[in-house]
């Protein structure tokens, strides 16, 4: 019961009580652990291209087991080449395409993969780079 002292009004609130059984959901306790790339280092001839598989390692929090599967949000995968005149990268389906131009500017280059996935358990975005 609440009393308003200034105006001498009395407020009475009644809260309803419900008997609702809890609902349990199983099978969705996985969190993203790291990127899993099928090839870490490749050699390309001028003009050659190669498709590389990119997946994610997911850990089941309840069982502590890790599984490798398709990325949940592949469209969030960002690709960056250290030298676009040496290697070009793009995405297609669930793979990345790495292509060497006909006349590459250098012999070596790096490709950086950046992936952001929202953690279902913690409700935050996590950023991973490989």
VMD Tcl script that builds the backbone (N, CA, C; Angstrom):
set m [mol new atoms 390]
animate dup $m
set s [atomselect $m all]
$s set {name element resname resid chain x y z} {
  {N N UNK 1 A 0.836 -1.162 0.000}
  {CA C UNK 1 A 0.000 0.000 0.000}
  {C C UNK 1 A 0.888 1.235 0.000}
  {N N UNK 2 A 0.552 2.202 -0.839}
  {CA C UNK 2 A 1.296 3.447 -0.921}
  {C C UNK 2 A 0.405 4.601 -0.481}
  {N N UNK 3 A 0.946 5.486 0.286}
  {CA C UNK 3 A 0.186 6.644 0.758}
  {C C UNK 3 A 0.848 7.907 0.228}
  {N N UNK 4 A 0.053 8.766 -0.411}
  {CA C UNK 4 A 0.532 10.053 -0.886}
  {C C UNK 4 A 0.324 11.033 0.252}
  {N N UNK 5 A 1.398 11.450 0.901}
  {CA C UNK 5 A 1.300 12.271 2.103}
  {C C UNK 5 A 0.810 13.682 1.790}
  {N N UNK 6 A 1.172 14.244 0.662}
  {CA C UNK 6 A 0.811 15.621 0.337}
  {C C UNK 6 A -0.692 15.763 0.131}
  {N N UNK 7 A -1.303 14.843 -0.598}
  {CA C UNK 7 A -2.728 14.992 -0.899}
  {C C UNK 7 A -3.604 14.034 -0.107}
  {N N UNK 8 A -3.019 13.274 0.772}
  {CA C UNK 8 A -3.741 12.305 1.598}
  {C C UNK 8 A -4.518 11.261 0.802}
  {N N UNK 9 A -4.054 10.990 -0.407}
  {CA C UNK 9 A -4.693 9.931 -1.194}
  {C C UNK 9 A -4.028 8.605 -0.881}
  {N N UNK 10 A -4.779 7.579 -0.893}
  {CA C UNK 10 A -4.252 6.249 -0.632}
  {C C UNK 10 A -4.317 5.455 -1.938}
  {N N UNK 11 A -3.195 4.847 -2.298}
  {CA C UNK 11 A -3.129 4.020 -3.505}
  {C C UNK 11 A -2.929 2.582 -3.082}
  {N N UNK 12 A -3.709 1.726 -3.658}
  {CA C UNK 12 A -3.551 0.311 -3.367}
  {C C UNK 12 A -3.334 -0.422 -4.679}
  {N N UNK 13 A -2.265 -1.157 -4.739}
  {CA C UNK 13 A -1.925 -1.905 -5.946}
  {C C UNK 13 A -1.980 -3.390 -5.640}
  {N N UNK 14 A -2.565 -4.122 -6.548}
  {CA C UNK 14 A -2.615 -5.572 -6.410}
  {C C UNK 14 A -1.867 -6.178 -7.585}
  {N N UNK 15 A -0.903 -6.994 -7.277}
  {CA C UNK 15 A -0.127 -7.656 -8.314}
  {C C UNK 15 A -0.667 -9.069 -8.498}
  {N N UNK 16 A -0.913 -9.389 -9.744}
  {CA C UNK 16 A -1.438 -10.724 -10.036}
  {C C UNK 16 A -0.324 -11.752 -9.904}
  {N N UNK 17 A -0.660 -12.898 -9.433}
  {CA C UNK 17 A 0.297 -13.985 -9.313}
  {C C UNK 17 A -0.081 -15.078 -10.297}
  {N N UNK 18 A 0.906 -15.523 -11.029}
  {CA C UNK 18 A 0.671 -16.559 -12.022}
  {C C UNK 18 A 1.544 -17.753 -11.715}
  {N N UNK 19 A 0.998 -18.896 -11.968}
  {CA C UNK 19 A 1.763 -20.121 -11.804}
  {C C UNK 19 A 2.131 -20.609 -13.199}
  {N N UNK 20 A 3.277 -20.127 -13.713}
  {CA C UNK 20 A 3.712 -20.471 -15.062}
  {C C UNK 20 A 4.901 -21.420 -14.957}
  {N N UNK 21 A 4.777 -22.602 -15.530}
  {CA C UNK 21 A 5.913 -23.531 -15.468}
  {C C UNK 21 A 7.059 -23.016 -16.347}
  {N N UNK 22 A 8.296 -23.191 -15.913}
  {CA C UNK 22 A 9.430 -22.716 -16.717}
  {C C UNK 22 A 9.574 -23.524 -17.999}
  {N N UNK 23 A 10.054 -22.857 -19.049}
  {CA C UNK 23 A 10.299 -23.535 -20.323}
  {C C UNK 23 A 11.799 -23.713 -20.479}
  {N N UNK 24 A 12.170 -24.874 -20.913}
  {CA C UNK 24 A 13.577 -25.172 -21.114}
  {C C UNK 24 A 13.840 -25.372 -22.588}
  {N N UNK 25 A 14.975 -24.860 -23.037}
  {CA C UNK 25 A 15.365 -25.042 -24.433}
  {C C UNK 25 A 16.732 -25.700 -24.442}
  {N N UNK 26 A 16.864 -26.719 -25.248}
  {CA C UNK 26 A 18.141 -27.420 -25.319}
  {C C UNK 26 A 18.704 -27.357 -26.726}
  {N N UNK 27 A 19.993 -27.587 -26.833}
  {CA C UNK 27 A 20.625 -27.701 -28.136}
  {C C UNK 27 A 21.170 -26.409 -28.712}
  {N N UNK 28 A 21.061 -25.270 -28.010}
  {CA C UNK 28 A 21.582 -24.032 -28.548}
  {C C UNK 28 A 22.517 -23.363 -27.547}
  {N N UNK 29 A 23.496 -24.097 -27.106}
  {CA C UNK 29 A 24.472 -23.569 -26.158}
  {C C UNK 29 A 25.833 -23.455 -26.827}
  {N N UNK 30 A 25.857 -23.176 -28.117}
  {CA C UNK 30 A 27.120 -23.093 -28.840}
  {C C UNK 30 A 27.582 -21.656 -28.942}
  {N N UNK 31 A 28.897 -21.471 -28.768}
  {CA C UNK 31 A 29.498 -20.166 -28.982}
  {C C UNK 31 A 30.614 -20.310 -30.006}
  {N N UNK 32 A 30.801 -19.261 -30.775}
  {CA C UNK 32 A 31.848 -19.263 -31.791}
  {C C UNK 32 A 33.198 -19.195 -31.096}
  {N N UNK 33 A 34.117 -20.054 -31.544}
  {CA C UNK 33 A 35.439 -20.101 -30.929}
  {C C UNK 33 A 36.494 -19.453 -31.819}
  {N N UNK 34 A 36.588 -19.920 -33.091}
  {CA C UNK 34 A 37.595 -19.360 -33.995}
  {C C UNK 34 A 37.282 -19.723 -35.433}
  {N N UNK 35 A 37.950 -19.027 -36.350}
  {CA C UNK 35 A 37.810 -19.324 -37.774}
  {C C UNK 35 A 38.634 -20.554 -38.113}
  {N N UNK 36 A 38.118 -21.344 -39.008}
  {CA C UNK 36 A 38.813 -22.545 -39.470}
  {C C UNK 36 A 38.955 -22.426 -40.992}
  {N N UNK 37 A 40.177 -22.217 -41.463}
  {CA C UNK 37 A 40.452 -22.043 -42.889}
  {C C UNK 37 A 41.125 -23.307 -43.394}
  {N N UNK 38 A 40.646 -23.808 -44.552}
  {CA C UNK 38 A 41.161 -25.083 -45.053}
  {C C UNK 38 A 42.631 -25.014 -45.464}
  {N N UNK 39 A 43.104 -23.848 -45.904}
  {CA C UNK 39 A 44.518 -23.707 -46.281}
  {C C UNK 39 A 45.073 -22.457 -45.629}
  {N N UNK 40 A 46.216 -22.587 -45.001}
  {CA C UNK 40 A 46.849 -21.445 -44.331}
  {C C UNK 40 A 47.810 -20.713 -45.263}
  {N N UNK 41 A 48.398 -21.443 -46.185}
  {CA C UNK 41 A 49.370 -20.853 -47.104}
  {C C UNK 41 A 49.161 -21.469 -48.479}
  {N N UNK 42 A 49.138 -20.623 -49.506}
  {CA C UNK 42 A 48.941 -21.127 -50.868}
  {C C UNK 42 A 49.951 -20.487 -51.814}
  {N N UNK 43 A 50.227 -21.187 -52.897}
  {CA C UNK 43 A 51.081 -20.672 -53.962}
  {C C UNK 43 A 50.264 -20.618 -55.239}
  {N N UNK 44 A 50.179 -19.442 -55.832}
  {CA C UNK 44 A 49.424 -19.268 -57.065}
  {C C UNK 44 A 50.338 -18.798 -58.184}
  {N N UNK 45 A 50.054 -19.277 -59.379}
  {CA C UNK 45 A 50.749 -18.791 -60.555}
  {C C UNK 45 A 50.019 -17.538 -61.039}
  {N N UNK 46 A 50.658 -16.661 -61.798}
  {CA C UNK 46 A 49.978 -15.472 -62.318}
  {C C UNK 46 A 48.702 -15.848 -63.081}
  {N N UNK 47 A 47.602 -15.181 -62.754}
  {CA C UNK 47 A 46.317 -15.438 -63.392}
  {C C UNK 47 A 45.528 -16.591 -62.799}
  {N N UNK 48 A 46.097 -17.325 -61.880}
  {CA C UNK 48 A 45.424 -18.485 -61.273}
  {C C UNK 48 A 44.529 -18.047 -60.119}
  {N N UNK 49 A 43.430 -18.803 -59.901}
  {CA C UNK 49 A 42.566 -18.527 -58.753}
  {C C UNK 49 A 42.273 -19.819 -58.017}
  {N N UNK 50 A 41.912 -19.676 -56.746}
  {CA C UNK 50 A 41.696 -20.830 -55.893}
  {C C UNK 50 A 40.554 -20.519 -54.920}
  {N N UNK 51 A 39.687 -21.514 -54.713}
  {CA C UNK 51 A 38.617 -21.390 -53.726}
  {C C UNK 51 A 39.087 -22.028 -52.420}
  {N N UNK 52 A 38.883 -21.306 -51.333}
  {CA C UNK 52 A 39.301 -21.790 -50.019}
  {C C UNK 52 A 38.083 -21.828 -49.103}
  {N N UNK 53 A 37.909 -22.934 -48.428}
  {CA C UNK 53 A 36.779 -23.120 -47.518}
  {C C UNK 53 A 37.054 -22.428 -46.183}
  {N N UNK 54 A 36.041 -21.691 -45.701}
  {CA C UNK 54 A 36.134 -21.032 -44.399}
  {C C UNK 54 A 34.954 -21.492 -43.556}
  {N N UNK 55 A 35.266 -22.041 -42.412}
  {CA C UNK 55 A 34.230 -22.515 -41.500}
  {C C UNK 55 A 34.525 -21.972 -40.113}
  {N N UNK 56 A 33.685 -22.311 -39.175}
  {CA C UNK 56 A 33.892 -21.864 -37.808}
  {C C UNK 56 A 33.976 -23.027 -36.853}
  {N N UNK 57 A 34.803 -22.878 -35.857}
  {CA C UNK 57 A 34.849 -23.853 -34.767}
  {C C UNK 57 A 33.914 -23.328 -33.682}
  {N N UNK 58 A 32.902 -24.131 -33.353}
  {CA C UNK 58 A 31.913 -23.764 -32.348}
  {C C UNK 58 A 32.032 -24.702 -31.160}
  {N N UNK 59 A 31.970 -24.143 -29.958}
  {CA C UNK 59 A 32.073 -24.968 -28.771}
  {C C UNK 59 A 30.718 -25.028 -28.073}
  {N N UNK 60 A 30.296 -26.228 -27.763}
  {CA C UNK 60 A 29.068 -26.435 -27.005}
  {C C UNK 60 A 29.412 -26.219 -25.531}
  {N N UNK 61 A 28.832 -25.204 -24.944}
  {CA C UNK 61 A 29.168 -24.833 -23.573}
  {C C UNK 61 A 28.798 -25.928 -22.585}
  {N N UNK 62 A 27.689 -26.595 -22.806}
  {CA C UNK 62 A 27.252 -27.613 -21.849}
  {C C UNK 62 A 28.135 -28.857 -21.870}
  {N N UNK 63 A 28.585 -29.280 -23.060}
  {CA C UNK 63 A 29.378 -30.511 -23.140}
  {C C UNK 63 A 30.878 -30.253 -23.305}
  {N N UNK 64 A 31.265 -28.997 -23.557}
  {CA C UNK 64 A 32.659 -28.612 -23.772}
  {C C UNK 64 A 33.271 -29.276 -25.007}
  {N N UNK 65 A 32.428 -29.677 -25.971}
  {CA C UNK 65 A 32.911 -30.287 -27.210}
  {C C UNK 65 A 32.911 -29.242 -28.318}
  {N N UNK 66 A 33.909 -29.326 -29.178}
  {CA C UNK 66 A 34.045 -28.375 -30.280}
  {C C UNK 66 A 33.704 -29.061 -31.607}
  {N N UNK 67 A 32.965 -28.355 -32.465}
  {CA C UNK 67 A 32.636 -28.877 -33.790}
  {C C UNK 67 A 32.932 -27.809 -34.827}
  {N N UNK 68 A 33.298 -28.249 -36.019}
  {CA C UNK 68 A 33.562 -27.351 -37.136}
  {C C UNK 68 A 32.376 -27.409 -38.079}
  {N N UNK 69 A 31.802 -26.237 -38.382}
  {CA C UNK 69 A 30.648 -26.189 -39.279}
  {C C UNK 69 A 30.596 -24.843 -39.993}
  {N N UNK 70 A 29.615 -24.689 -40.881}
  {CA C UNK 70 A 29.458 -23.449 -41.639}
  {C C UNK 70 A 29.310 -22.267 -40.691}
  {N N UNK 71 A 29.830 -21.122 -41.128}
  {CA C UNK 71 A 29.677 -19.911 -40.332}
  {C C UNK 71 A 28.212 -19.522 -40.277}
  {N N UNK 72 A 27.755 -19.126 -39.127}
  {CA C UNK 72 A 26.355 -18.747 -38.958}
  {C C UNK 72 A 26.017 -17.514 -39.785}
  {N N UNK 73 A 26.911 -16.544 -39.816}
  {CA C UNK 73 A 26.685 -15.298 -40.556}
  {C C UNK 73 A 27.837 -15.079 -41.537}
  {N N UNK 74 A 27.864 -15.865 -42.624}
  {CA C UNK 74 A 28.960 -15.764 -43.594}
  {C C UNK 74 A 29.032 -14.365 -44.211}
  {N N UNK 75 A 27.895 -13.679 -44.322}
  {CA C UNK 75 A 27.896 -12.346 -44.911}
  {C C UNK 75 A 28.652 -11.331 -44.058}
  {N N UNK 76 A 28.899 -11.637 -42.794}
  {CA C UNK 76 A 29.676 -10.745 -41.923}
  {C C UNK 76 A 31.183 -10.942 -42.063}
  {N N UNK 77 A 31.594 -11.933 -42.823}
  {CA C UNK 77 A 33.014 -12.191 -43.033}
  {C C UNK 77 A 33.586 -11.093 -43.927}
  {N N UNK 78 A 34.627 -10.422 -43.450}
  {CA C UNK 78 A 35.283 -9.362 -44.225}
  {C C UNK 78 A 36.664 -9.839 -44.630}
  {N N UNK 79 A 37.050 -9.498 -45.844}
  {CA C UNK 79 A 38.343 -9.912 -46.391}
  {C C UNK 79 A 39.173 -8.681 -46.695}
  {N N UNK 80 A 40.466 -8.760 -46.408}
  {CA C UNK 80 A 41.365 -7.653 -46.679}
  {C C UNK 80 A 42.674 -8.209 -47.232}
  {N N UNK 81 A 43.093 -7.661 -48.356}
  {CA C UNK 81 A 44.367 -8.066 -48.958}
  {C C UNK 81 A 45.423 -7.035 -48.602}
  {N N UNK 82 A 46.634 -7.507 -48.279}
  {CA C UNK 82 A 47.710 -6.574 -47.936}
  {C C UNK 82 A 48.182 -5.804 -49.171}
  {N N UNK 83 A 48.004 -6.385 -50.357}
  {CA C UNK 83 A 48.386 -5.716 -51.605}
  {C C UNK 83 A 47.445 -6.186 -52.711}
  {N N UNK 84 A 46.537 -5.320 -53.125}
  {CA C UNK 84 A 45.547 -5.696 -54.140}
  {C C UNK 84 A 46.169 -5.920 -55.519}
  {N N UNK 85 A 47.378 -5.437 -55.721}
  {CA C UNK 85 A 48.067 -5.674 -56.995}
  {C C UNK 85 A 48.786 -7.025 -57.015}
  {N N UNK 86 A 48.804 -7.696 -55.864}
  {CA C UNK 86 A 49.451 -9.005 -55.774}
  {C C UNK 86 A 48.432 -10.121 -55.630}
  {N N UNK 87 A 47.383 -9.886 -54.854}
  {CA C UNK 87 A 46.340 -10.895 -54.658}
  {C C UNK 87 A 44.991 -10.189 -54.465}
  {N N UNK 88 A 43.950 -10.769 -55.075}
  {CA C UNK 88 A 42.595 -10.231 -54.955}
  {C C UNK 88 A 41.729 -11.284 -54.281}
  {N N UNK 89 A 40.881 -10.849 -53.369}
  {CA C UNK 89 A 40.020 -11.777 -52.640}
  {C C UNK 89 A 38.561 -11.364 -52.756}
  {N N UNK 90 A 37.691 -12.380 -52.817}
  {CA C UNK 90 A 36.249 -12.142 -52.855}
  {C C UNK 90 A 35.547 -13.331 -52.204}
  {N N UNK 91 A 34.229 -13.189 -51.975}
  {CA C UNK 91 A 33.442 -14.258 -51.353}
  {C C UNK 91 A 32.455 -14.816 -52.372}
  {N N UNK 92 A 32.227 -16.108 -52.283}
  {CA C UNK 92 A 31.220 -16.766 -53.115}
  {C C UNK 92 A 30.687 -17.965 -52.344}
  {N N UNK 93 A 29.379 -17.999 -52.148}
  {CA C UNK 93 A 28.732 -19.051 -51.358}
  {C C UNK 93 A 29.390 -19.113 -49.977}
  {N N UNK 94 A 29.929 -20.226 -49.599}
  {CA C UNK 94 A 30.595 -20.355 -48.300}
  {C C UNK 94 A 32.105 -20.447 -48.436}
  {N N UNK 95 A 32.630 -19.899 -49.503}
  {CA C UNK 95 A 34.076 -19.976 -49.757}
  {C C UNK 95 A 34.608 -18.598 -50.103}
  {N N UNK 96 A 35.923 -18.449 -49.955}
  {CA C UNK 96 A 36.566 -17.231 -50.435}
  {C C UNK 96 A 37.379 -17.596 -51.676}
  {N N UNK 97 A 37.406 -16.675 -52.624}
  {CA C UNK 97 A 38.154 -16.878 -53.859}
  {C C UNK 97 A 39.382 -15.985 -53.811}
  {N N UNK 98 A 40.532 -16.596 -53.964}
  {CA C UNK 98 A 41.794 -15.873 -53.964}
  {C C UNK 98 A 42.352 -15.953 -55.377}
  {N N UNK 99 A 42.642 -14.774 -55.951}
  {CA C UNK 99 A 43.098 -14.733 -57.346}
  {C C UNK 99 A 44.360 -13.890 -57.460}
  {N N UNK 100 A 45.304 -14.441 -58.217}
  {CA C UNK 100 A 46.530 -13.700 -58.518}
  {C C UNK 100 A 46.343 -13.019 -59.871}
  {N N UNK 101 A 46.629 -11.718 -59.977}
  {CA C UNK 101 A 46.497 -11.052 -61.272}
  {C C UNK 101 A 47.514 -11.598 -62.278}
  {N N UNK 102 A 47.302 -11.288 -63.534}
  {CA C UNK 102 A 48.215 -11.771 -64.585}
  {C C UNK 102 A 49.645 -11.298 -64.373}
  {N N UNK 103 A 49.776 -10.092 -63.857}
  {CA C UNK 103 A 51.105 -9.547 -63.578}
  {C C UNK 103 A 51.143 -9.040 -62.137}
  {N N UNK 104 A 51.397 -9.935 -61.174}
  {CA C UNK 104 A 51.395 -9.521 -59.767}
  {C C UNK 104 A 52.526 -8.535 -59.462}
  {N N UNK 105 A 52.258 -7.620 -58.549}
  {CA C UNK 105 A 53.238 -6.592 -58.180}
  {C C UNK 105 A 54.345 -7.134 -57.275}
  {N N UNK 106 A 54.068 -8.196 -56.532}
  {CA C UNK 106 A 55.064 -8.773 -55.618}
  {C C UNK 106 A 54.885 -10.288 -55.573}
  {N N UNK 107 A 55.828 -10.950 -54.920}
  {CA C UNK 107 A 55.766 -12.408 -54.835}
  {C C UNK 107 A 54.878 -12.896 -53.695}
  {N N UNK 108 A 54.766 -12.132 -52.630}
  {CA C UNK 108 A 53.977 -12.562 -51.477}
  {C C UNK 108 A 52.995 -11.478 -51.044}
  {N N UNK 109 A 51.936 -11.921 -50.443}
  {CA C UNK 109 A 50.932 -11.016 -49.879}
  {C C UNK 109 A 50.168 -11.758 -48.792}
  {N N UNK 110 A 49.505 -11.017 -47.953}
  {CA C UNK 110 A 48.701 -11.599 -46.872}
  {C C UNK 110 A 47.235 -11.268 -47.086}
  {N N UNK 111 A 46.391 -12.169 -46.603}
  {CA C UNK 111 A 44.947 -11.952 -46.617}
  {C C UNK 111 A 44.480 -12.032 -45.164}
  {N N UNK 112 A 43.753 -11.000 -44.734}
  {CA C UNK 112 A 43.236 -10.958 -43.368}
  {C C UNK 112 A 41.741 -11.221 -43.418}
  {N N UNK 113 A 41.288 -12.166 -42.594}
  {CA C UNK 113 A 39.873 -12.478 -42.473}
  {C C UNK 113 A 39.369 -11.899 -41.160}
  {N N UNK 114 A 38.245 -11.202 -41.231}
  {CA C UNK 114 A 37.649 -10.612 -40.035}
  {C C UNK 114 A 36.198 -11.066 -39.972}
  {N N UNK 115 A 35.808 -11.596 -38.831}
  {CA C UNK 115 A 34.464 -12.149 -38.697}
  {C C UNK 115 A 33.839 -11.686 -37.394}
  {N N UNK 116 A 32.591 -11.251 -37.480}
  {CA C UNK 116 A 31.871 -10.765 -36.309}
  {C C UNK 116 A 30.629 -11.625 -36.132}
  {N N UNK 117 A 30.477 -12.190 -34.954}
  {CA C UNK 117 A 29.305 -13.017 -34.696}
  {C C UNK 117 A 28.719 -12.659 -33.338}
  {N N UNK 118 A 27.424 -12.570 -33.300}
  {CA C UNK 118 A 26.744 -12.250 -32.049}
  {C C UNK 118 A 26.632 -13.510 -31.212}
  {N N UNK 119 A 27.099 -13.438 -29.993}
  {CA C UNK 119 A 27.025 -14.578 -29.093}
  {C C UNK 119 A 25.611 -14.722 -28.555}
  {N N UNK 120 A 24.958 -15.821 -28.847}
  {CA C UNK 120 A 23.583 -16.054 -28.409}
  {C C UNK 120 A 23.488 -16.084 -26.885}
  {N N UNK 121 A 24.509 -16.623 -26.253}
  {CA C UNK 121 A 24.451 -16.780 -24.808}
  {C C UNK 121 A 24.636 -15.437 -24.106}
  {N N UNK 122 A 25.608 -14.647 -24.585}
  {CA C UNK 122 A 25.932 -13.403 -23.902}
  {C C UNK 122 A 25.296 -12.182 -24.561}
  {N N UNK 123 A 24.746 -12.328 -25.775}
  {CA C UNK 123 A 24.071 -11.230 -26.447}
  {C C UNK 123 A 24.990 -10.114 -26.893}
  {N N UNK 124 A 26.270 -10.403 -27.127}
  {CA C UNK 124 A 27.219 -9.388 -27.563}
  {C C UNK 124 A 27.810 -9.787 -28.900}
  {N N UNK 125 A 28.326 -8.798 -29.634}
  {CA C UNK 125 A 29.060 -9.081 -30.859}
  {C C UNK 125 A 30.516 -9.340 -30.494}
  {N N UNK 126 A 31.066 -10.384 -31.050}
  {CA C UNK 126 A 32.462 -10.704 -30.835}
  {C C UNK 126 A 33.186 -10.645 -32.166}
  {N N UNK 127 A 34.355 -10.038 -32.179}
  {CA C UNK 127 A 35.131 -9.845 -33.393}
  {C C UNK 127 A 36.313 -10.799 -33.374}
  {N N UNK 128 A 36.500 -11.524 -34.480}
  {CA C UNK 128 A 37.588 -12.470 -34.591}
  {C C UNK 128 A 38.384 -12.165 -35.852}
  {N N UNK 129 A 39.709 -12.175 -35.727}
  {CA C UNK 129 A 40.575 -11.980 -36.875}
  {C C UNK 129 A 41.501 -13.176 -36.986}
  {N N UNK 130 A 41.791 -13.519 -38.251}
  {CA C UNK 130 A 42.673 -14.649 -38.510}
  {C C UNK 130 A 43.709 -14.232 -39.508}
}
mol reanalyze $m
mol bondsrecalc $m
mol representation Tube
mol addrep $m
